Amino acid sequence: MRVLHVTPCYPPTWAYGGIPRAVHGLARAQVRAGLDVRVWTTDVYDATRRAPVPARHHLDGVEVVVSRVASNRLAWSHQLYLPMGTPPLADVDVVHLHAHRNLLNVQAFRGARAAGLPVVLTPHGTLPRIERKVGLKRLWDALFDGHVPASADRVIATSRAEVRQVLAAGVHGDRVARIPNGLWLEEFDELPPRGTFRAAHGLGDAPIVAYLGQITPRKGVDTLVRAFAGAAMGDARLVLAGPARGMDVPGGVFHAGTLEGPDRLALLVDADVLAYPSTHEVFGLVPLEGLMCGAPVVVGGDCGCGELIGEAGAGLLVAGGDVEALRGALRTLLSDRDAARGMVERGRRYIARHLGYAEVAAAHQRVYDAVRA
């Protein structure tokens, strides 16, 4: 079976958040499971640069077809991807769209329907008209692809929170499947020595509270910064890692930039607490990665990742925007290290049982088989 994944951004485009990470993880796992996998994406990279990759190449056994975008600035600033190319649909059995409201999906959906190919959509939390440019999103849906979610053969939600979003968008319940994002468990077999990140950045011995992801109010980073206001967290250092989008990093906060590979793991290993107080987040891999690196976590209670953390008893949950609750949770984990270690161990066991990519790839295979039947 050949699967075409359609995503506006793909590795090495890590600055665009979790979607390229999730799509790459799934595609790589599907290759290991014996599927023939192709990805159609664009050359976006960050605010000023294009991805330094060939138009056609292979990554971890996945065939990657890259179309140039007409404007890198429009893609970064407005999520407006204008691909200068067409979807590679030859010899494809299933088209799997990722995210919503992008022209790659519009072209791929129309091409798939013209060719009689089944279409699967994973919105990755992009279905609701929230946060920014609500009017433009409504106009986009009316002009381009507002019909796609309800018309897709299956819509895959990564959490119960996203299932609710999908149903609210008019998708019939029998077309919805729930499959969580996965983790490469072997990535955490050999971690950087504890203290590597501290030493590299001269952070000393003070406790580290870390956040890793896009630095934006939607992720609750503004709430996290306020929790540290006025030395309220004592000598603890706040470390933010990721691209700043929609807010500035204030003075006194250490900004590590966008981290990947060993640097990313080194921060998670050195974090005394990992904070991820996001709202309207349908999944969120970072807290799970943090647990695998030994970091106790505080997460937003209304996000999809919070569902799993709560189910596993693997961390503390806080309401979005509640500065005092977040500050209290951080203090609890910094002061009660035995309780924190217990949460980490429960989280690791839960992840190993439920979120390995072999299981996640097999669940997607069952969806593909169903839509092809």
C-alpha positions in Angstrom: 0.0 0.0 0.0 1.3 3.5 -0.9 0.3 6.3 1.4 0.7 10.0 0.5 1.0 12.3 3.5 0.2 15.9 2.7 1.6 18.4 5.2 2.7 22.1 4.7 5.8 21.6 6.8 8.1 18.6 7.3 11.6 18.0 8.8 13.9 19.8 9.0 11.2 22.5 9.5 11.0 22.1 13.3 10.3 25.8 13.9 6.7 25.3 12.7 5.8 23.2 15.8 4.5 19.7 16.5 2.9 18.9 13.1 6.2 18.1 11.2 7.3 16.0 14.2 4.1 14.0 14.3 3.9 13.5 10.6 7.5 12.4 10.3 7.2 10.0 13.2 4.2 8.4 11.7 5.6 8.2 8.2 8.8 6.7 9.5 6.9 4.1 11.6 4.8 3.1 8.6 7.9 2.5 6.5 9.1 0.1 9.2 5.7 -1.6 9.1 6.2 -2.3 5.4 4.1 0.5 3.8 5.3 2.5 0.8 5.2 6.1 2.1 5.4 9.4 0.2 5.2 12.9 1.6 4.2 16.1 -0.2 5.3 19.3 1.5 6.8 22.7 1.0 10.2 24.3 1.5 9.2 26.5 4.4 11.8 26.5 7.2 11.5 29.6 9.5 10.8 33.3 9.3 13.6 34.1 6.9 14.9 30.8 5.3 13.8 28.0 3.1 14.5 24.4 4.0 17.9 23.3 2.7 16.7 20.1 1.0 16.4 18.8 -2.6 13.0 18.9 -4.3 13.0 15.1 -4.2 14.8 13.1 -1.5 14.4 10.3 1.0 14.4 10.6 4.8 14.3 7.5 6.9 12.9 5.5 4.0 10.2 8.1 3.3 10.0 9.6 -0.2 9.7 13.4 0.2 8.5 15.6 -2.6 9.1 19.3 -1.8 7.3 22.2 -3.6 8.6 25.7 -3.3 6.2 28.2 -1.6 5.6 31.5 -3.4 6.3 33.5 -0.2 8.2 32.3 2.8 7.0 35.4 4.7 3.3 34.7 4.1 3.8 31.1 5.3 5.6 32.1 8.5 3.6 35.2 9.4 0.1 34.1 8.2 0.2 30.3 7.7 -0.5 31.0 4.1 1.3 28.3 2.1 1.2 28.9 -1.6 2.8 25.7 -3.2 4.3 26.1 -6.6 3.6 22.5 -7.5 1.0 19.7 -7.7 0.4 16.7 -5.4 2.3 13.5 -6.5 -0.7 11.2 -6.7 0.6 8.6 -9.1 0.4 5.1 -7.7 -1.2 6.3 -4.4 -3.7 4.2 -2.6 -4.6 6.5 0.3 -4.2 10.3 0.7 -3.7 11.4 4.3 -4.1 15.1 4.8 -2.5 16.9 7.9 -3.8 20.1 9.4 -6.7 22.2 8.0 -6.9 25.4 6.0 -3.9 25.1 3.7 -3.8 25.0 -0.1 -1.8 21.8 -0.2 -4.8 20.0 1.3 -7.2 21.8 -1.2 -5.2 20.6 -4.2 -4.6 17.1 -2.8 -8.3 16.6 -1.8 -9.5 17.6 -5.2 -7.0 15.5 -7.0 -7.8 12.5 -4.8 -11.5 12.8 -5.4 -11.0 13.1 -9.2 -8.9 9.9 -9.1 -11.3 8.0 -6.8 -8.8 7.8 -3.9 -9.9 7.6 -0.3 -9.0 10.6 1.9 -8.1 10.6 5.6 -7.7 13.9 7.5 -5.8 14.5 10.8 -6.5 18.1 11.8 -3.9 18.3 14.6 -6.1 20.8 16.4 -6.6 23.2 13.5 -10.4 22.7 13.0 -11.8 25.3 15.4 -11.8 29.0 14.5 -9.9 30.2 17.5 -7.0 32.3 18.7 -6.4 34.6 15.7 -8.0 35.8 12.4 -11.3 34.1 13.1 -13.0 36.1 10.4 -10.4 35.1 7.8 -10.7 31.5 8.8 -14.5 31.6 8.3 -13.9 33.2 4.8 -11.3 30.6 4.0 -13.7 27.8 4.9 -16.4 29.3 2.7 -14.1 29.7 -0.3 -11.8 26.7 -0.2 -11.9 23.7 2.1 -14.6 24.1 4.7 -16.3 21.0 3.3 -13.2 18.8 3.6 -13.6 17.5 7.2 -17.1 16.3 6.7 -16.3 14.9 3.3 -13.2 13.0 4.2 -13.6 9.2 4.5 -12.1 9.3 8.0 -11.0 12.1 10.4 -8.4 11.0 12.9 -8.5 12.8 16.3 -5.5 12.5 18.6 -7.5 12.9 21.8 -11.0 13.0 23.3 -10.7 16.8 23.2 -10.1 16.7 19.5 -12.9 14.2 19.0 -15.2 16.9 20.4 -13.8 19.5 18.0 -14.3 17.2 15.0 -17.9 16.4 15.9 -18.6 20.1 16.4 -17.3 20.7 12.9 -20.1 18.5 11.5 -18.2 15.2 11.0 -20.5 12.2 11.5 -19.4 10.1 14.4 -18.9 6.9 12.4 -16.2 8.7 10.4 -14.1 9.6 13.4 -11.2 7.5 14.8 -9.2 8.4 17.8 -5.5 7.6 17.6 -2.9 9.4 19.8 0.4 10.7 18.5 3.3 8.4 19.2 6.9 8.5 20.5 10.0 6.8 19.4 10.8 5.0 22.6 14.3 4.1 21.6 15.2 7.8 21.3 15.3 7.9 25.1 17.5 4.8 25.6 20.7 6.9 25.7 20.1 10.3 27.1 22.7 13.1 27.5 24.3 13.2 31.0 22.4 15.3 33.5 24.1 18.7 33.7 25.0 18.9 30.0 22.5 21.8 29.2 23.4 23.7 32.4 27.1 23.6 31.7 26.7 24.5 28.0 24.7 27.7 29.0 26.2 28.6 32.3 23.0 28.2 34.3 24.6 27.2 37.6 22.9 25.1 40.2 19.5 26.8 40.5 16.4 24.7 39.8 15.3 24.9 36.2 11.7 25.2 35.1 11.6 24.6 31.4 9.2 25.2 28.6 9.8 23.8 25.1 7.6 24.7 22.1 6.4 27.7 20.3 6.5 30.8 22.5 3.0 32.1 22.2 0.1 33.0 24.5 -1.9 30.1 23.2 0.6 27.8 24.7 0.2 29.5 28.1 3.7 30.9 28.0 2.5 34.4 29.2 0.9 32.7 32.2 4.2 30.9 32.9 6.1 34.1 32.8 3.7 35.8 35.2 4.1 32.9 37.6 7.8 33.9 37.9 7.1 37.6 38.4 8.6 39.4 41.4 10.9 36.5 42.4 7.8 34.5 43.3 9.6 31.2 42.4 12.7 32.0 44.5 16.0 31.1 42.9 14.4 28.8 40.2 15.4 29.8 36.6 12.8 29.9 33.8 14.2 28.5 30.5 12.1 28.9 27.3 13.1 27.0 24.2 11.5 27.5 20.8 10.7 30.2 18.3 8.9 33.3 19.7 5.6 33.8 17.9 3.1 36.4 19.1 5.0 37.5 22.2 8.4 38.7 23.2 10.7 36.9 25.7 11.0 39.2 28.7 14.3 40.1 30.4 15.4 37.7 33.1 14.1 34.7 31.2 16.7 32.5 29.5 15.7 31.9 25.9 17.5 28.9 24.4 16.2 29.3 20.9 14.9 26.4 18.9 16.5 23.1 20.1 16.7 19.8 18.2 18.3 16.4 18.6 20.7 16.0 21.6 20.2 19.7 22.6 16.5 19.2 23.0 17.0 16.1 25.1 19.7 17.8 27.2 17.2 20.5 28.2 14.5 17.9 29.2 17.1 15.9 31.2 18.2 19.0 33.1 14.7 20.3 33.7 13.7 20.0 37.4 10.1 20.7 36.2 8.8 20.9 32.7 5.8 23.3 32.3 3.4 23.0 29.4 0.3 25.1 30.5 -1.3 25.1 27.0 -4.9 25.8 26.3 -6.9 24.4 23.3 -4.1 21.9 22.7 -5.4 18.6 21.3 -2.4 16.6 22.1 1.1 17.9 22.9 4.1 15.6 22.7 6.6 17.7 24.8 5.3 16.7 28.3 5.5 13.0 27.2 9.1 13.5 26.0 9.9 15.2 29.2 8.6 12.3 31.3 10.8 9.9 29.2 13.8 12.2 30.1 12.9 12.2 33.8 11.3 15.6 34.0 8.2 15.9 36.2 5.5 17.9 34.4 2.8 20.5 34.9 0.3 20.7 32.0 -2.9 22.4 31.0 -5.8 20.4 32.2 -8.0 21.1 29.2 -5.5 19.9 26.6 -5.3 16.4 25.1 -2.0 15.7 26.7 -3.6 16.5 30.0 -6.0 13.7 29.4 -3.2 11.2 29.3 -1.2 12.8 32.1 -4.3 12.7 34.4 -5.2 9.1 33.3 -1.6 7.9 34.1 -1.2 10.0 37.3 1.9 11.3 35.7 1.9 15.0 36.6 -0.1 18.0 37.9 -2.9 19.6 35.9 -3.7 23.3 36.0 -6.5 25.4 34.5 -5.4 27.7 31.6 -4.5 31.2 32.6 -4.5 30.5 36.3 -1.2 32.0 37.5 -1.6 31.0 41.2 -2.5 27.4 40.4 0.5 27.1 38.0 2.8 28.7 40.5 1.6 26.3 43.2 2.0 23.3 41.0 5.6 24.3 40.1 6.4 24.8 43.8 4.9 21.4 44.7 7.1 19.5 42.2 10.2 21.4 43.1 9.8 20.8 46.8 8.5 17.2 46.9 11.0 15.3 44.8 9.8 11.9 45.9 6.3 12.6 44.6 7.7 14.0 41.4 9.8 10.9 40.8 6.7 8.7 41.3 4.8 10.7 38.7 7.7 10.3 36.2 7.8 6.6 36.7 4.1 6.2 36.3 4.3 8.3 33.1 7.1 6.3 31.6 5.2 3.0 32.2 2.0 4.4 30.6 3.9 5.7 27.6 5.7 2.4 27.0 2.4 0.5 27.1 0.3 2.9 24.9 2.3 5.4 22.9 5.0 3.5 21.0 5.0 4.1 17.3 4.5 0.5 16.4 1.0 0.6 18.0 0.2 4.0 16.5 1.2 2.9 13.0 -0.9 -0.3 13.3 -3.9 1.8 14.3 -3.5 4.0 11.2 -3.2 0.9 9.0 -6.6 -0.3 10.3 -8.1 3.0 9.3 -6.5 2.9 5.8 -7.8 -0.7 5.3 -11.3 0.4 6.3 -11.5 3.3 3.9 -10.2 1.2 1.0 -12.7 -1.6 1.6 
